[in-house]
Amino acid sequence: MAKSSGKVSAFGVKDKIGYTLGDFGCNMSFQLISSYAMIYFTQGMGLSLGAWAIIVVLAKVFDACNDPIIGAMVDKRKPDKNGKFRPWILYSSFAILLTTALFFVDIRGLSVGLRFTYCLAMYCLWSIAYTSANVPYGSLNAVLTDDIAQRASLSSLRSIGAGVATVPFMILMPKLIYGEKDAATGISPIIPERFFWIALVAGIIGLVGFVLTYLLTTERTVIPKSTEKYEFKKAIKAFVKNRPAMGICIASFAQLACFFSIQVTVQYVFQVYFKNTDMMMVANVLMFAPMMIFIPFISTLTKKFGKKEMCTLPIIGSVVILLIMMFVEFPRTTAGGWMYVALVGLANGFTGLFTLTTWSFVADAVDYQELQTGRREEGTVYAIYSFVRKIGQAVCQGLTSVLLAAIGFDTENVLATTDKTALGVIRLSILIPLVGAVLMFAALAFIYNLGKKETLDMSQRLKEIHAETAQNADVQG
């Protein structure tokens, strides 16, 4: 067991609730911006899909470059009575509230060039604030407990927090942001004036979640400080040789760049293909409901099968469903909409186990790197992983924007969308996730190398090393 600084309470329910609320706080901002910023700035603020693609790629690359820098800053910080990571989360949460609200200020009175500049600048500022909270929050998993099953449970709880934050956007946003249907086309335009107030309320609620994370969690797995000077370049080299880290990075990149594009394209599918934005309230929930079924069983399944084993094979089911969908011509009716929702929900369900355990994979990658190098570098490992995720998010929105423009979808004149273009929209919403599912399976099956036995052996070896190090430190003290 790692050496603990002072007497601390045992890991328990308070930590689990606090950790859950951390991703709730993150996603009250992240879900709003990742799912609705594109439609706000293109259909609301009058930027073209091409301009948005440039903005999101530049902002996400900037954001990704922040992650290793902030991760190194986090790793260099000495733990105090409040911990190493929790103070970062608390202070950064106020910046997230401010930048989230300012992101959705109505700027239609500015020139196109100034609108472009404002959007890019605010995206970058929000990214700094978000990364400053999210990197230490991601590192928190590894210091709350060193038990493998509990870490897997924390990862699923993190997904619950994200899911709870996502639900109000799924249910309420379609009612709040869309106006009455156009009489001639049946397409509903958005109401951009409402976005600022939605962002302000979401930011305040997220702030409460972060504060509760700070108050309810306890950092207890503290590794005795190494006498070796921290070197960022050395940490990077170790990461590149870290197969579990590389495997999880590629799988997560594929999921975010391709599979999760459905979260962006589904808005356009219901807006211009099914022409029924009212369905989105229930459809958004139903598409992710199958994944939620697994949440109570994550810890048990992890103990029985191991994370790699239980996550990899089900992804084949997602590939099969998406392949079938490519050859289905969905009727542009309510019944066709529900058929589409049901199949997407099943595809999400088959990748759900990976989604729910992603963060415990990262914690194991941290352990693997420590075992290989003798250094504990949670912040750096998580930050590089987060860097890859940000690039994946940039590719997702940038690629989706470019492909939508390529098939003739004009967000500045959405009411003029043709039937051919609408068909292209729904095809894209299936094809891009299909590519992602194939890549996810390949990364977990052939690159990630920690099966159940290897993970248990690694955990036991680290416990022995930590106990020996702590004992030596006590003797020297």
C-alpha positions in Angstrom: 0.0 0.0 0.0 1.2 3.5 -0.8 2.3 5.7 2.0 -0.4 8.0 3.3 0.2 11.5 4.6 -1.5 11.5 8.0 -4.6 9.7 9.1 -7.3 9.6 6.4 -10.7 8.0 6.2 -11.2 4.8 4.3 -12.4 4.9 0.7 -16.2 4.8 0.7 -19.5 6.3 -0.4 -18.5 9.9 0.1 -15.6 9.5 -2.4 -17.9 7.8 -4.9 -20.5 10.5 -4.7 -17.9 13.2 -5.0 -16.1 11.6 -7.9 -19.4 11.1 -9.7 -20.3 14.8 -9.3 -16.9 15.7 -10.8 -17.8 14.5 -14.3 -21.3 15.9 -13.8 -19.6 19.3 -13.3 -17.3 18.8 -16.4 -20.2 17.7 -18.6 -22.6 20.6 -17.8 -20.2 22.6 -19.8 -18.6 20.1 -22.1 -21.8 18.6 -23.4 -23.3 22.0 -24.2 -20.2 23.1 -26.2 -19.4 19.8 -27.9 -23.0 19.1 -28.9 -24.5 22.5 -29.6 -21.7 25.1 -30.3 -21.6 24.0 -33.9 -25.3 24.5 -34.5 -25.2 27.8 -32.6 -22.4 29.4 -34.5 -23.4 28.1 -37.9 -27.2 28.3 -37.9 -27.4 31.1 -35.2 -24.3 33.3 -35.7 -24.0 32.9 -39.4 -20.6 31.2 -39.7 -20.1 28.7 -42.5 -19.4 25.1 -42.0 -15.9 25.7 -43.4 -15.2 28.5 -40.9 -16.5 26.3 -38.1 -14.2 23.4 -39.2 -11.2 25.8 -39.1 -12.2 27.2 -35.7 -12.8 23.8 -34.0 -9.6 22.2 -35.4 -7.4 25.2 -34.3 -9.1 25.4 -30.9 -8.9 21.7 -30.2 -5.2 21.5 -31.3 -4.5 24.5 -28.9 -6.6 22.7 -26.3 -4.7 19.5 -26.8 -1.3 21.2 -26.5 -2.4 22.6 -23.1 -3.0 19.2 -21.6 0.7 18.0 -21.3 1.7 21.4 -20.0 -1.0 21.5 -17.3 -0.3 17.8 -16.6 3.3 18.6 -15.9 2.3 21.5 -13.7 0.0 19.2 -11.8 2.7 16.5 -11.3 5.2 19.1 -10.1 2.8 20.4 -7.4 3.5 19.0 -3.9 0.5 17.6 -2.1 -0.7 19.7 0.9 -3.5 19.1 3.4 -6.1 19.5 0.7 -4.3 17.0 -1.7 -2.5 17.4 -5.0 -5.4 17.5 -7.4 -8.5 18.7 -5.6 -7.4 22.4 -5.3 -6.9 22.5 -9.1 -10.5 21.3 -9.6 -12.0 23.8 -7.2 -10.3 27.0 -8.5 -10.6 26.1 -12.1 -14.4 25.5 -11.8 -15.0 29.2 -11.5 -13.2 29.9 -14.7 -15.3 27.3 -16.5 -18.5 29.0 -15.4 -17.3 32.4 -16.8 -16.0 31.1 -20.1 -19.0 28.9 -20.8 -21.4 31.8 -20.4 -19.2 34.2 -22.5 -18.9 31.5 -25.2 -22.6 31.9 -26.1 -22.8 35.7 -26.1 -24.9 36.9 -29.1 -22.3 38.4 -31.6 -24.5 38.8 -34.7 -23.8 42.5 -34.7 -20.1 42.0 -35.4 -18.6 41.5 -38.8 -17.9 37.9 -40.1 -14.2 38.3 -39.3 -14.8 39.5 -35.8 -17.4 36.7 -35.2 -14.8 34.2 -36.3 -12.1 35.7 -34.1 -14.4 35.9 -31.0 -15.5 32.3 -31.4 -11.9 31.1 -31.8 -10.7 33.2 -28.8 -13.5 32.1 -26.5 -13.1 28.4 -27.5 -9.4 28.6 -26.5 -10.0 30.4 -23.2 -12.8 27.9 -22.3 -10.3 25.1 -23.2 -7.7 26.4 -20.8 -10.3 26.6 -18.0 -11.7 23.2 -18.7 -8.4 21.5 -19.0 -7.2 23.0 -15.7 -10.1 21.2 -13.9 -10.3 18.1 -16.1 -6.7 16.9 -16.0 -6.5 16.8 -12.2 -10.0 15.3 -12.0 -8.9 12.5 -14.4 -5.9 11.9 -12.2 -8.0 11.7 -9.1 -9.1 8.1 -9.9 -5.6 6.7 -9.2 -5.3 8.4 -5.8 -8.7 7.7 -4.3 -8.0 3.9 -4.2 -5.5 1.4 -5.5 -8.1 -1.4 -5.7 -8.6 -2.5 -9.3 -12.4 -3.3 -9.0 -13.0 0.0 -7.1 -11.3 1.9 -9.9 -13.5 0.2 -12.5 -16.5 1.1 -10.3 -15.3 4.7 -10.2 -14.9 4.8 -13.9 -18.6 3.7 -14.3 -19.6 6.2 -11.7 -17.8 8.9 -13.7 -20.0 7.8 -16.7 -23.1 8.1 -14.5 -22.1 11.7 -13.6 -21.6 12.5 -17.3 -24.9 10.8 -18.2 -26.8 12.7 -15.5 -25.4 15.9 -16.9 -26.2 14.9 -20.5 -29.9 14.0 -19.8 -31.2 17.6 -19.4 -29.5 18.6 -22.7 -31.0 15.6 -24.4 -34.5 16.3 -23.1 -34.7 20.0 -22.7 -32.5 21.4 -25.5 -34.7 20.4 -28.4 -37.6 22.2 -26.8 -35.6 25.2 -25.9 -33.5 25.9 -29.0 -35.9 25.1 -31.9 -38.7 27.4 -33.1 -41.9 26.6 -35.0 -41.7 24.5 -38.2 -41.4 26.4 -41.4 -44.8 26.0 -43.2 -43.2 25.3 -46.6 -40.4 22.9 -45.7 -41.4 21.4 -42.3 -37.9 22.2 -41.0 -37.5 23.9 -37.5 -34.9 26.7 -37.3 -33.1 27.4 -34.0 -33.6 30.4 -31.6 -30.0 31.7 -30.9 -31.1 34.2 -28.2 -31.7 31.5 -25.7 -28.2 29.9 -25.7 -26.6 32.4 -23.4 -29.1 31.8 -20.6 -28.9 28.1 -21.1 -25.0 28.3 -20.8 -25.2 30.5 -17.7 -27.5 28.1 -15.8 -25.5 25.1 -17.0 -22.3 26.7 -15.8 -23.7 27.5 -12.3 -25.0 23.9 -11.9 -21.6 22.6 -13.0 -19.8 24.8 -10.5 -21.9 23.2 -7.7 -20.9 19.7 -8.9 -17.2 20.7 -8.8 -17.4 22.2 -5.3 -19.0 19.0 -4.0 -16.3 16.9 -5.6 -13.7 19.0 -3.7 -15.6 18.6 -0.4 -16.5 14.9 -0.6 -13.4 13.2 -1.9 -10.1 12.4 -0.1 -6.8 11.8 -1.7 -5.3 8.8 0.1 -2.9 6.9 -2.3 0.1 9.1 -1.9 3.3 7.6 -3.4 6.5 8.5 -1.4 8.2 11.3 -3.3 11.0 10.3 -5.5 14.4 11.9 -5.2 14.7 11.8 -8.9 14.0 15.2 -10.6 10.9 15.3 -12.7 11.6 15.5 -16.4 8.8 16.0 -18.9 10.8 14.6 -21.8 11.5 11.4 -19.9 7.9 11.0 -19.0 6.9 11.4 -22.7 9.4 8.7 -23.8 8.1 6.4 -21.2 4.5 7.0 -22.4 5.4 6.1 -26.0 6.7 2.7 -24.8 3.6 2.2 -22.6 1.5 -0.2 -24.7 -1.7 0.0 -22.5 -1.5 3.8 -22.8 -1.1 3.6 -26.5 -3.9 1.1 -26.9 -6.4 3.1 -24.9 -5.3 6.3 -26.7 -6.0 4.8 -30.1 -9.3 3.3 -29.0 -10.5 6.5 -27.4 -9.4 8.6 -30.4 -11.4 6.3 -32.7 -14.4 6.5 -30.4 -14.3 10.3 -30.1 -13.3 11.1 -33.7 -15.8 8.7 -35.3 -18.2 6.8 -33.1 -19.3 9.8 -31.0 -20.0 11.9 -34.2 -23.5 10.6 -33.8 -24.0 13.1 -31.0 -23.4 15.9 -33.6 -25.1 14.5 -36.6 -28.2 13.2 -34.9 -29.4 16.8 -34.5 -29.3 17.3 -38.3 -30.8 13.8 -38.9 -34.0 14.8 -37.0 -34.0 18.4 -38.2 -33.7 17.7 -42.0 -34.3 14.0 -42.6 -37.1 13.0 -40.3 -38.1 16.7 -39.9 -39.2 16.0 -36.3 -37.2 17.8 -33.6 -39.8 16.9 -31.0 -38.7 13.2 -31.2 -35.2 14.2 -30.1 -36.2 14.6 -26.5 -37.0 10.9 -26.1 -34.7 9.7 -28.9 -31.6 11.1 -27.3 -32.3 9.3 -24.0 -33.2 6.0 -25.7 -30.1 5.9 -27.9 -27.9 5.8 -24.7 -30.2 3.8 -22.5 -28.8 0.4 -23.4 -25.4 1.4 -22.2 -26.8 2.4 -18.8 -28.0 -1.1 -18.1 -24.4 -2.3 -17.5 -23.6 0.4 -14.8 -24.6 -1.7 -11.7 -22.6 -4.7 -13.0 -19.3 -3.1 -13.9 -17.4 -4.0 -10.8 -18.7 -7.6 -10.9 -18.0 -8.0 -14.6 -14.5 -6.6 -14.2 -13.6 -9.1 -11.4 -15.0 -12.0 -13.4 -13.7 -11.3 -16.9 -11.2 -8.4 -16.7 -11.7 -5.1 -18.4 -10.0 -5.9 -21.8 -11.9 -9.1 -22.2 -15.3 -7.7 -21.3 -15.0 -4.6 -23.5 -13.4 -5.9 -26.7 -15.7 -8.6 -28.1 -19.0 -6.7 -27.7 -17.7 -4.0 -30.1 -18.1 -6.5 -32.9 -21.9 -6.3 -32.3 -21.8 -2.6 -32.9 -19.9 -3.1 -36.2 -22.5 -5.6 -37.4 -25.4 -3.3 -36.5 -23.9 -0.3 -38.2 -23.2 -2.3 -41.3 -26.8 -3.4 -41.5 -27.9 0.2 -41.0 -25.9 1.3 -44.1 -28.1 -0.8 -46.3 -31.4 0.2 -44.7 -33.5 2.9 -46.2 -35.3 4.5 -43.2 -38.8 5.8 -43.9 -39.0 9.5 -43.3 -41.8 9.0 -40.8 -42.1 8.7 -37.0 -41.9 4.9 -37.3 -38.7 5.3 -39.3 -37.3 7.6 -36.7 -37.9 5.1 -33.9 -36.3 2.3 -36.0 -33.2 4.5 -36.5 -33.1 5.3 -32.7 -33.4 1.6 -31.7 -30.5 0.5 -33.9 -28.2 3.4 -32.9 -29.1 2.5 -29.2 -28.0 -1.1 -29.7 -24.8 0.0 -31.4 -24.1 2.3 -28.4 -24.9 -0.5 -26.0 -22.3 -2.8 -27.5 -19.6 -0.2 -27.0 -21.0 0.8 -23.7 -18.8 -1.3 -21.5 -15.7 0.4 -23.0 -17.3 3.8 -22.5 -18.1 3.0 -18.8 -14.6 1.7 -18.0 -12.4 4.1 -20.1 -11.0 5.9 -17.1 -10.0 2.8 -15.2 -8.1 1.7 -18.3 -6.1 5.0 -17.9 -5.5 4.3 -14.2 -4.0 0.9 -15.2 -1.8 2.7 -17.8 -0.5 4.9 -15.0 0.3 1.8 -12.9 2.0 0.2 -15.9 4.2 3.2 -16.5 5.2 3.3 -12.8 6.1 -0.3 -12.9 8.3 0.2 -16.0 10.0 3.4 -14.9 9.7 3.6 -11.1 8.1 7.0 -11.3 4.5 7.9 -10.5 3.3 10.4 -13.3 -0.5 10.4 -13.1 -0.8 14.0 -14.3 1.5 13.5 -17.3 -0.1 10.2 -18.4 -3.6 11.5 -18.1 -2.7 14.8 -19.8 -1.2 13.0 -22.8 -4.2 10.8 -23.0 -6.4 13.9 -22.7 -4.3 15.5 -25.5 -5.2 12.5 -27.8 -8.9 12.8 -26.8 -8.9 16.5 -27.7 -7.4 15.7 -31.1 -10.2 13.1 -31.5 -12.8 15.7 -30.7 -11.3 18.1 -33.2 -11.3 15.5 -35.9 -14.9 14.6 -35.0 -16.3 18.1 -35.4 -13.9 19.2 -38.2 -14.4 16.1 -40.3 -18.2 16.1 -39.7 -18.4 19.8 -40.8 -16.3 19.1 -43.9 -18.3 16.0 -44.9 -21.6 17.8 -44.3 -20.5 20.6 -46.5 -19.3 18.1 -49.1 -22.7 16.5 -49.5 -24.3 20.0 -50.0 -25.7 20.7 -46.5 -25.9 24.4 -46.0 -26.4 25.5 -42.4 -26.8 29.1 -43.4 -29.9 28.1 -45.4 -31.0 25.0 -43.7 -34.6 25.4 -44.9 -33.4 24.8 -48.5 -32.1 21.3 -47.7 -32.9 18.9 -50.5 -34.1 15.3 -50.1 -30.8 14.1 -51.6 -28.8 16.1 -49.1 -31.0 14.9 -46.2 -30.3 11.3 -47.2 -26.6 12.0 -47.3 -26.9 13.4 -43.7 -28.3 10.2 -42.3 -25.8 8.0 -44.2 -22.9 10.1 -42.7 -24.4 9.6 -39.3 -24.0 5.8 -39.7 -20.8 5.6 -41.8 -18.5 7.6 -39.5 -19.4 5.7 -36.3 -18.9 2.4 -38.2 -15.3 3.4 -39.0 -14.8 4.3 -35.3 -16.1 0.9 -34.1 -13.7 -1.0 -36.3 -10.7 1.0 -35.1 -11.8 0.6 -31.4 -11.9 -3.1 -31.7 -8.5 -3.3 -33.4 -6.8 -1.1 -30.8 -8.2 -3.1 -27.8 -7.7 -6.5 -29.3 -4.2 -6.1 -30.8 -2.4 -3.2 -29.0 -3.7 -3.0 -25.4 -1.9 -5.8 -23.6 -3.3 -5.9 -20.1 -5.7 -8.8 -19.8 -7.2 -9.9 -16.5 -4.2 -11.9 -15.3 -1.6 -9.2 -16.3 -3.6 -6.5 -14.5 -3.9 -8.5 -11.3 -0.2 -9.3 -11.3 0.8 -5.7 -12.0 -1.4 -4.5 -9.1 0.0 -7.0 -6.7 3.6 -6.1 -7.7 3.0 -2.4 -7.2 1.5 -2.9 -3.8 4.6 -4.8 -2.7 6.8 -2.0 -4.1 4.8 0.7 -2.4 4.9 -1.2 0.9 8.6 -1.7 0.7 9.2 2.0 -0.2 7.0 3.2 2.6 8.8 0.9 5.1 12.2 2.1 4.0 11.0 5.7 4.3 9.7 5.1 7.9 13.0 3.5 8.9 15.0 6.4 7.5 12.7 8.9 9.1 
